[in-house]
Amino acid sequence: MSTLKHKGKGPQALTANTLRDGLNVWLTPEFEWSMNYAEALITEDTALIDKMNTCGERDEVNNLVVGVYFIDVEPDTGLPARYREKFRVKGPTYDTATLVPLEIQKV
C-alpha cells in the first residue's frame, strides 16, 4: 500500500490503478474495482475500512491493481478532498482512443 499522506479522518475511499492499463479505479461496496468514482465505497466505519484495506492488499498481491491507497472524502459533497484526487476522478487527460499499441510503434 502507498504511504501517501492523508488525514485518515472522516470519510474514506480506496483507490488504485489497474495493472493492465493504469486507469484510476475505486473500490465499490461489492469489493470490486470500478472506473466510476460515483460507485466508490465511502465510509468512516473503521471495521469496514480495515476490510477495504485487506481487499486492496489482496488485489495488489494478485496483480489486479497497483498503488492502492485511501483518500479523504469531503463529507458535504462526497467528492475527494485533495486536488490530486479531484483531478484523478475526471479520468485521463488524453484521448485513449488515439493511442497506438506498442507492438505497432516503430522504435
N, C-alpha and C positions, 0 to 999 in steps of 0.2 A: 504494500500500500504506500501511496505517496506520503511524503512528510510535508506537503504544502501547508502553510499556516492558515488556520481558520479559527474562528472564535469557539466553535463547538458548543455554542449555547443557542437555544431557540430551535426553530425548525431546521431539519437537516434533510438533504437528499444525497444519494450516492451516484457518482458519475464516473465515467471511464471512456476509453476509446476502443472501438472494435479493432481486433488484431489484424484482420484481413485488409481493411481499407482506412483505418484511422479515424473513422467518423465518430462524433460525440454520441454517447448513449447514457441513459439514466435508468436506474433500477426501478421497476414497477412494483405495485402491490402483489403481483403474482410471482415476484422474484425472477423476472425475466428482464432483458435489456431492451429498451425502446429508443429510437432516434427522436421520438416526440417528447419534449420536456413536459407537455401537458399530461402525460401518462405517468410521470415520475411519482414514486412513493415519497411523500414528505411527512416527516414525523418529528416529535420531540420525545417520544417514548424510548427510554434508554434500553429497555429489553429488545424492542424492535430494531433499534439502531445496532445493537450487538448482532442480531440475526442478519441484518443487511451487511454488516462488516464481514461476517462469516461467509455469506454468499459471494461477496465481492472477492475475497481472498481465494475462495474455491475456484471461481470462474477465471481468475487471473492465473492460478496454478494450472488450470486446464486449458490455458491459451485461448480462451474465448474473448477476453478483453485485456487491456493493459492500462496502466496509470490510474488505478482505482483510487478515488478519494471522496471524502464528504465535502459538501458545500453548505454554506449558510444560506438560508432562505428567509426573505423578508416576511414576517408574519402577516402584515397588512395586505400584501399583493400576491404572495405565493411565488414571487419571482426571485431569482438568485440575488443575493445581497451585494456581491462584488462585481465590478465592471467586467473582469475577465470572464466570469461565468455568464453574465448577461450577453456578452458577445458570442460565447460558445452556443447558447440557446438558438441563436439565429442561423446556425449552420455554416457551411463552408463559405468563404468569401471569393470563391472561384466557381466557374461552371464545370461541374464534374463530368458533364456530357461531352465536353471538348477535350478531355484528357486522352492522350494517345497511350495505349497499352505499352508497357515496357518492351515486350518482345517485338514490337513494330518499330520502335525508335532505333535509329542508327547511332551507334556510339563512336 
